[in-house]
Amino acid sequence: MTTEILRSMLYKGADIIRDIEWVIFDEVHYVNDVERGVVWEEVIIMLPKHINIVLLSATVPNKLEFADWIGRTKKKKIYVTGTTQRPVPLVHCLYYSGELYEICVKETFLPKGVKAAKDAQNLKNSSRGTSVAGKSTGAPSRMSVAHGRASEKGGGNKTQKSTGAQLGGHAAYSGGPQRSNTGGWKSEISQLNLLVNKLSKKGWLPVVVFCFSKNRCDHSADSLTGMDLTSRLEKSEIRVFCDKAFSRLKGSDRQLPQVVRVQDLLRRGIGVHHAGLLPIVKEVVEMLFCRGVIKVLFSTETFAMGVNAPAKTVVFHSVKKFDGKSFRQLLPGEYTQMAGRAGRRGLDEVGIVIIICWDEIPEESDLKGLITGKPTKLESQFRLTYTMILNLLRVEDLKVEDMLKRSFAEFHAQQALPEQQKQLLKGEGELSKMNVAIDCIRGEPTIEEYYEMVVEVEKLGDHIQETIMQSRAAQQALTTGRVVVVRTDLLPLISLGVVLKPPSSTNKNAIVLVLNQDPSFSMPDTSISNKKPEIRGASKLSEGYYRKGARDIEDEYSVTGNIPRKGTGVVNVSLPYYGIAAGTGYVVGEIDSKGFVRVCKNKLRVDPVRLLEDVSTAAYSMTVQQLLQQGKERPNEYPTALDPIKDLKLNDLDTVQEYQKRQTFLQRMAKNQCHGCPKLQENYNIVHNRRILKEKLGKLRYEMSDDALQQMPDFQQRIEVLQEVGCIDCDLVVKLKGRVACEINSGDELVATEMLFENQLDELEPAQAVAIMSALIFQQKDTSKPNLTPQLANAKGR
């Protein structure tokens, strides 16, 4: 049975479930299917404890992970076993221009087979312009000689051993059968007939031709009009079997166009198998194929998934498919699954897999990845549906939340649950030790309130500063000599600095000298090694100071005897540049706009030429001394920042409001009794550590709760929809409309239920009602617009 049938039995609590001991999931990699994968997960989760499970697949690379999920979900030991050896080895070939080229034998890829096919393609393309010249020569063409050699190697079943590279390098150039008298290419129909005849002569039938379109399957089968592959005895067997099978149909149903057409194809040994066929027709095709009387079967991918019917040969009409969104290359797992139908155990020494190349030959890398690549990992396709929610609300043993927790999608989160529980218990123990009374020397402790204000001030300050640094006024304020407070990865703490070179059109980052204010941080010694070679032609200057700045303004540290020099803008130090001056470490590096914590009002007199071009030790010493003096003027505080409103003229309403709110918090902090308290830092650290631990424990509790489930928001939204349409009440009890929706297993269950409860089908004949309901399950991508009867047109309008 299908997984959908088993799921329905589980939801309804069928009595037969109690008697089942084993469930075998064949082709379990179908869990990856976007549409139906969720059904497989539902069934695996809902199976009772007494039922044992066997799962089969040829394309599951992460089998241990998948087995671990099933074992944890079912609380059972799962045994994983398998083999990489096929009972019947495969030979993969390209079919181009009437010839076969081996490209892979027993999992060994053969590049020379692809090259031979490419050479044949190039020769055919070039022969269009040289065919006339070739005929005028007396010597036989290489193409005809090659074809002769290939034909010598062919014939009968012996060619089964001479495929691929064994056809010889000359065989790659054979191609006469594809050429018509007029020099044009034969149609796809003719090529398909040619391929089937070739397989028949070689004894490589029966064959399954995989086409990734229902229309393509039908058209391909219909194109073999003059082909009859069955003997009289086989025709008689097919006729008797079809008559007996279709006798179950009533009256005119036996004369349905699909039934008549399929029977005509079957008598000639040709079959079609896809989702567009009636179930009884598909069953007849499958049974006749297993009997061996169907020689050529055109099928979609579904035949490889659910039918255990191997063939001698498998043919791929194309290696591209439409996946519902776009055309894409076949995945290695999909190719392996379909190619695995080739080779009958006990009948064939090898199975033949053929890829038809109609116009172009795929690239060697694509073919190698397709044939020898690893299958796609199993990933959960679990999703909530209205039918699932309604059914689970009616079942007492399993909640929707439990279904979500046990899904493969939540496996890794649930796998980490035991470790999270240990961390939670450990954290709660640490928190209980930290919940001690704070010793306040000024009366009733207010450190909690103070801490909240500090957090809010920092949050507002970061946001305001980010907005400020994006403004043009702030960028213009970052001039040479501007005192700043920066946060950089070059140093462990937020530090005081001075701008040496402002941002420019060529470099959006500013070059800043930053003090190291962390005594425990070990400064790298790069002040010598990072100095670049001196530029030739540059005037050598003494270690004295300049008399004047760049704008003829007297420097406060100027010394007579030196003439100022205009800089070239070249930076002669490799950044970051570490050094020590005035007993204090510093670093020169590039800082982006996000690294500026504060732009201060103060400015220093610095000489970027001597700092960045000449790398003067005295200039660095003087600059560091000035920065240290800025810190001494306001101990434990940074220099005053530029006012966003007064100095930077920011007029953004949100920024102004945040700035005013921050100022209010600062005023309240100054009035708090903790402000200026000698034990402020000690008590602040206690509250801070306690708050961090509480947040960590809160995050752990959330991750362990139902609210953290990936699809919980979707579940809550769907519950609201079901309540809105009247399927459930406010207590999540399923009402009559919801029970009706539970019985609809395909199509849009809510729309169909609304149509029934609004009597939309009341005035229609049965056939008209079916026509209307078919719109809910229609899948074809394109079709002609139907001509509606007046009653159907009115029903459509309603």
Buried (B, 14 or more C-beta within 10 A) or exposed (E): EEBBEBBBBBBBEBEEBEEBEEBEBEBBBBBBBEEBBBBBBBBBBBBEEEEEBEBEBBBBBBBEBBBBBBBBBBEEEBEEEEEEEBEBBBBBBBBBBBBBBBBBBEEEBBEBBBBBBBBBBEBBEEBEEEEEEBEEEEEEBEBEBBBEBBBEBBEEEEBBEBBBBBBBEBBBBBBBBBBEEEEEBBEBBBBBBBBBEBBBBBEBBBBBBBBBBBEBBBBBBBBBEEBEBBEEEBBEBBEEBBEEBBEEBEEEEBEBEEBEBBBEBBBBBBBBBBEBBBEBBBEBBBBBBEEBBBBBBBBBBEBBBEBEBBBBBBBBBBBEBEEEEEEEBBBBBBBBBBBBBBBBEEEBEBBBBBBBBEEEBBEBEBBBBBBBBEBBBBEBBBBBEBBBBBBBBBBEEBEBBEBBBBBBBBBEBBEEBEEBEEBBEEBEEEBEEEEEEBEBEEEEBBBEBBBEBBEBBEEBBEBBBEBBBEBEBBBEBBEBBBBBBBBBEBBEEBBBBBBBBBBEEEEEBBBBBBBBBEEEEEBBEBBEEBBEEEEEEEEEBEEEBBBEBBEEEEBEBBEEEBEBBEBEEEBBBEBBBBBBBBEBBBBBBBBEBEBBBBBBEBBBBBBBBBBBBBBBEBBBBBBBBBBBEBBEEEEEEBBEBBEBEEBBEBEEEEBBEBBEBBEEBEEBBEEBBBEEBEBBEEBBEBBBEBBEBEEBBEEBBEBBEEEEBEBBEEBEEBBEEBBEBBBBEEEEEBBEBBBBBBEBEEBBBBBBBBBBBEEBBEEBEEEBBEBBBEEBEEEEEEEEEEEBEEBBEEBEEE
